[in-house]
Amino acid sequence: MVPVYLLAAVNIIGIVGYQLISGYSFIDAFYMTVTTVTTVGYGEIQPLDTAGRIFTAFLILISFGTFAYAVSTITKYVVDGEFNNYFKNKRMNDTINKLDGHVIVCGFGRNGKQSAQVLKKHNKKYVVIENKTELKDQLNHKHGDLVIFGDATQDDTLLKAGIKNAKALITTLPNDADNLFIVLSARHLNPTLTIISRASDDNSDVKLKIAGANNVIMPDRVGGAHMASLVMKPDVMEFIDYITGQGGDSINLEEITFDNIPEHLRNRTLKDLEIRNKSGANIIGFRKGNGEYVVNPSADTQIIPDGKIFVLGTQEQINKLKEILSTTTA
């Protein structure tokens, strides 16, 4: 924008100068300025006195240098791709501003990349925040334009990622202090946000939960426990991985919250939902309001506020169930 401002300033100086020095009208001064600045030089509208000629010479000198600078800057701007980047960033910002219920992934290291792959597999829209520009070539996912290169610990960066309308945030930075800062900022900017944080040190998980994280994952601890479980119960663990989304999207384990249940069925029983009969999916678990889990709940289990129902089924069955619930609640 600087070259544009400089060219505008030169033109203003020329117009005002010709009006004051040579007594030109505004139109004549504008015409004389344009022909002089562009070096077209059709000739003088009316004879110039000495002061007018000196001013014209001065205007030619400053306009030539300014014009050359403007052309080189604009050319560099276009050739270096900054022109395209400007519109690309504008499109990205417009797209993010329209998102609702998306996920923000902070950091695109090993854990961040794995999280993004699972989200992509389930067609969940997400925005990646990464401060290492060398990872740019790796950030080619389905929503490839939704990548912000910046510091996720800064509020402005989180706001740019649409944290106000986001459903969840996953922070996977290797430094626990950075994750703690992100959790604090995210919880302040969106009190209802679901926040999942990575932790490396054993003492960090408690601090992260105090800061506002809903869940804290320690990759080393989880990875070690998972490997040990694969030794003791390999088929069980592989089955769990399969139904939780890591093995594919042919079968899904979904949760249904109390708010997603039709009003006339709230505070009723699981039997009244008729999930199995209507969609073919199976209820395999229930979480009470106090956080207690019930495996294979009975049909007489009451659907209470803050309760959650866990349903297992194929993608087609889950989609049918969601359609039934949305149609019933509409």
Stockholm file with secondary structure:
# STOCKHOLM 1.0

chainA/1-330         MVPVYLLAAVNIIGIVGYQLISGYSFIDAFYMTVTTVTTVGYGEIQPLDTAGRIFTAFLILISFGTFAYAVSTITKYVVDGEFNNYFKNKRMNDTINKLDGHVIVCGFGRNGKQSAQVLKKHNKKYVVIENKTELKDQLNHKHGDLVIFGDATQDDTLLKAGIKNAKALITTLPNDADNLFIVLSARHLNPTLTIISRASDDNSDVKLKIAGANNVIMPDRVGGAHMASLVMKPDVMEFIDYITGQGGDSINLEEITFDNIPEHLRNRTLKDLEIRNKSGANIIGFRKGNGEYVVNPSADTQIIPDGKIFVLGTQEQINKLKEILSTTTA
#=GR chainA/1-330 SS CHHHHHHHHHHHHHHHHHHHHHCCCHHHHHHHHHHHHTTCCCCCSSCCCHHHHHHHHHHHHHHHHHHHHHHHHHHHHHHTTHHHHHHHHHHHHHHHHHCCSCEEEECCSHHHHHHHHHHHHTTCCEEEEESCGGGGGGCCCTTTTCEEESCTTSHHHHHHTTTTTCSEEEECCSCHHHHHHHHHHHHHHCTTCEEEEECCSTTHHHHHHHHTCSEEECHHHHHHHHHHHHHHSHHHHHHHHHHTTSSCSSEEEEEEEGGGSCGGGTTSBHHHHCHHHHHCCEEEEEECTTSCEEESCCTTCBCCTTCEEEEEEEHHHHHHHHHHHHHHHC
#=GC SS_cons         CHHHHHHHHHHHHHHHHHHHHHCCCHHHHHHHHHHHHTTCCCCCSSCCCHHHHHHHHHHHHHHHHHHHHHHHHHHHHHHTTHHHHHHHHHHHHHHHHHCCSCEEEECCSHHHHHHHHHHHHTTCCEEEEESCGGGGGGCCCTTTTCEEESCTTSHHHHHHTTTTTCSEEEECCSCHHHHHHHHHHHHHHCTTCEEEEECCSTTHHHHHHHHTCSEEECHHHHHHHHHHHHHHSHHHHHHHHHHTTSSCSSEEEEEEEGGGSCGGGTTSBHHHHCHHHHHCCEEEEEECTTSCEEESCCTTCBCCTTCEEEEEEEHHHHHHHHHHHHHHHC
//
